[in-house]
Amino acid sequence: MTLFAPEIEVAILADAVQAVAGKLYVLGGGWDTLYAARFPARHPSLGVGVRVRVPWTQIENEFTLSVDLVDEDGHSVFGGKTITQKFRSGRPSGLPDGVDVGVVRALTINGLVFPREGGYSFVVSIDGVEAQRITFRVREHLRV
């Protein structure tokens, strides 16, 4: 399969994520549910880890990775603003012609407020085109 645009190979939610030397370091990753005592709920910190595969033909180009958080009704929790990062993969020395390159990015979001219980999705886009959704739920934690 020949790629003409970057694609997301991995997108994960975690308690913490770091992108170092081409690797994602993930702590408490892969969850799909957060629990809160009441709403609105403030979550202290969470991470979004992403690995983008950039086609050989696009390696020298610059791209914009953006992340929005939407509720189950499709409304932006960030008020229509997105978290954005520019990236360029570069051409590593010694890489054979025709080989795609992986780029990792980690986003940390502190003090995120969830207005209500329900479904949410981080919408990850490359150059304004949705590439991946990371879906999860925020639920009330009932104390017995």
Residue pairs with C-beta under 8 A, 6 or more apart in sequence:
2 55
3 53
3 55
3 58
3 100
4 55
4 57
4 58
5 55
5 58
5 126
5 127
5 129
6 52
6 53
6 54
6 55
6 58
6 63
6 103
6 126
6 131
7 52
7 53
7 126
7 131
8 50
8 51
8 52
8 53
8 124
8 126
8 131
8 132
9 51
9 52
9 53
9 102
10 24
10 49
10 50
10 51
11 48
11 49
11 50
11 51
11 122
11 124
11 132
11 134
12 24
12 26
12 29
12 30
12 48
12 49
12 50
12 134
13 29
13 30
13 31
13 32
13 46
13 47
13 48
13 122
13 134
13 136
14 26
14 27
14 28
14 29
14 30
14 31
14 46
14 47
14 48
14 49
15 27
15 28
15 29
15 31
15 45
15 46
15 47
16 26
16 27
16 28
16 45
16 47
16 108
17 24
17 25
17 26
17 27
17 29
17 47
17 48
17 49
17 106
17 107
17 108
18 24
18 25
18 106
19 25
19 49
19 104
19 105
19 106
22 102
22 104
23 104
24 49
24 51
24 104
24 106
26 47
26 49
27 47
29 47
29 49
31 136
32 135
32 136
32 137
33 136
33 137
33 138
33 139
34 41
34 43
34 46
34 114
34 136
34 137
34 138
34 139
35 138
35 139
35 140
35 141
36 43
36 114
36 117
36 138
36 139
36 140
36 141
37 140
37 141
37 143
38 140
39 114
39 115
39 116
39 117
39 140
40 113
40 114
40 115
40 116
41 113
41 114
41 138
42 111
42 112
42 113
42 114
43 111
43 112
43 113
43 114
44 110
44 111
45 108
45 109
45 110
45 111
46 108
46 109
46 112
47 106
47 107
47 108
47 109
48 67
48 106
48 107
48 109
48 122
48 124
48 134
49 104
49 105
49 106
49 107
50 65
50 104
50 105
50 106
50 107
50 124
50 132
51 102
51 103
51 104
52 63
52 65
52 87
52 102
52 103
52 104
52 105
52 126
53 100
53 101
53 102
53 103
54 63
54 89
54 100
54 101
54 102
54 103
55 100
56 97
56 98
56 99
56 100
56 101
59 89
59 90
59 91
59 101
60 88
60 90
60 91
61 88
62 86
62 87
62 88
63 86
63 87
63 88
63 126
63 127
64 84
64 85
64 86
64 87
64 126
64 127
64 128
65 84
65 85
65 86
65 87
65 105
65 124
65 125
65 126
66 82
66 83
66 84
66 85
66 124
66 125
66 126
66 128
67 82
67 83
67 84
67 107
67 122
67 123
67 124
67 125
68 76
68 78
68 80
68 81
68 82
68 83
68 122
68 123
68 125
69 76
69 77
69 78
69 112
69 120
69 121
69 122
69 123
70 76
70 77
70 120
70 121
70 123
71 77
71 115
71 116
71 118
71 119
71 120
72 118
72 119
72 120
77 112
77 113
77 114
77 115
77 120
82 125
83 107
83 109
85 105
85 107
87 103
87 105
89 101
89 102
89 103
90 101
91 101
92 101
95 101
114 120
114 138
116 138
117 138
117 139
117 140
118 137
118 138
119 135
119 136
119 137
120 135
120 136
120 137
120 138
121 133
121 134
121 135
121 136
122 133
122 134
123 130
123 132
123 133
124 130
124 131
124 132
124 133
124 134
125 131
